[in-house]
């Protein structure tokens, strides 16, 4: 049986891969499973292993002789051991502290027998003495090995020295390999089960690690970079070109000047002899370009395919927008809509009346009025006899929507229910029965809405707020509650163009790009710890003027690891020492729902002057009288989160302020980020900059998002490749949709679980 991409990792020992034992193959599969998003290690394949890409590369082809060394030069030298030994450091250490040794090797090369160099590393732990003895045997006199790294002049030794982090960075050459016996660990088990074993690997593969451009991998379970390099090299040696077929058409590869998939996988792990390390480090090698294009192309193709298929699906709802409905809508509104709101409502109504199910995203900045637009869509559905579900990520936000809905639909005749995870069991049973009987028209809640016990009588519209906080499968569960209902998702986090092209590629997007009239822009200022007294004066001034203040902290309780002011401790200090004359409240996520509700009610009604809070007020709290937001340790927050927090003030006509308090020790990045908050209140500009600075992983935020986690592509760094891949995907799904190539692509997408997840939006 030949090796292929589908070969299970657990079967690699049968193929003689790098002398991998069945036990270690099993460990490798277990380590790869979470990275490959597979629950069963038995399903982990060679393809999953090859998708574990290097994080960086070292040019170990630069072999020099000792007499060519210069201080600070990175180079490889082939060394013969002359003297070696371990020397204990700090012999008067505390008895309970394990001993610490430094192990030194003095050696020379073939051309410079009288010019030694030194290679050294630290050895610590309970078994340090035994390990030193092992290394003394391992590197006995005459052993030949290759050392690579930055050589520095050591004035104490009067020679060049190389400090290595771990001895596996040294490559012992095959003809000088000594005994491979290792000391037992504390349990008496074979040392193959500990990290020390990784400095051996396979002697026959020693030159995989030197005299070439070498890939560096993150440690994977029990496997250090050296062992991973040997295993991957051995696997690649066993794969021929036919084992890695190209799923992209030849004319596309030619058009985009891309190498074959076979070459790309080979070269991304082991760069060609004349390749540029700089290009590899910047993800701009031809291998990187091809694999990044692949990832973006297939995602774009899947998103657009699913969007087209969705538009052909039979719709389970028929929603008409009659003149009577329009008149009733006008009666609901206590104010005039902005032009942007009117435009978006028009787009939503067109979707509701369409034969195809709606799958629309509303994005709008903080305070732009997305909620009222969603309520109007809900009213149209209820007017047609359908139920509506509105799902929010937190109980605070769900409760806020519930209160607003009660006001809006007070005289409409429609019934509104609130279903939370914290709702008492008896009340839940009543709500479940009322929802199933159609007695509740609008159900507002958290993930409790998608529990198995919930049954809708006639769900016609599902609304998801702050949808990026929900996982793909959670959104699918909500969709499954009705007969293919219309789906409306909302986010107050403006979405950069690159995200819109990928994560939200199968959604129709509406943008509310206009704030309601009467809003005064918020003044934002970044201040240091030395200006805290002035900040407190500002708080005092605002409260004396009859306004209210938020003070936000990143933690609930003091952390031993980070010097951050915690909300609970600072609340006591503010209440008792700084502002004893004012009423101060505390709000955080660990409080019981009833406590949170009470604190919110007190603040909304004006009974609290100052609200000390964690980020639970990022969304949901709407207090027009609040005019000042102070954010402690602002450098710890992302830009988009700061923008969300800032949006809690400025809800009224009075001038509002946002103070970003930060430590003196601001990094250059922190200064740049916080400066952006002073310069603009445009959420879209802020989101683009946040994505650029923090990267896609931080912005996307959740492991649940499935398809959003790219293996190698980066939507900031690789925006041009993303645009090209998306354009090619559109080409095949529009102009070439009946071609054999497109049919093959569709089959590939349908068989790929990772791509199928995109279908639930």
PyMOL commands that set and color helices and strands:
alter all, ss='L'
color gray80, all
select helices_A, chain A and resi 9-15+17-19+22-33+41-43+46-50+66-68+128-138+167-169+174-176+191-193+195-199+203-208+225-237+241-243+250-255+261-269+277-281+286-312+323-332+339-353+370-383+395-408+425-436+447-450+467-469+472-480+497-502+529-544+567-578+593-604+615-618+634-636+639-646+668-679+683-694+696-700+703-708+719-734+740-751+753-760
alter helices_A, ss='H'
color red, helices_A
select strands_A, chain A and resi 56-59+73-89+100-108+117-124+144-154+159-163+171-172+213-216+359-364+387-391+416-419+442-445+459-464+486-491+508-512+523-528+548-552+584-587+610-613+626-631+657-662
alter strands_A, ss='S'
color yellow, strands_A
deselect
rebuild
show_as cartoon
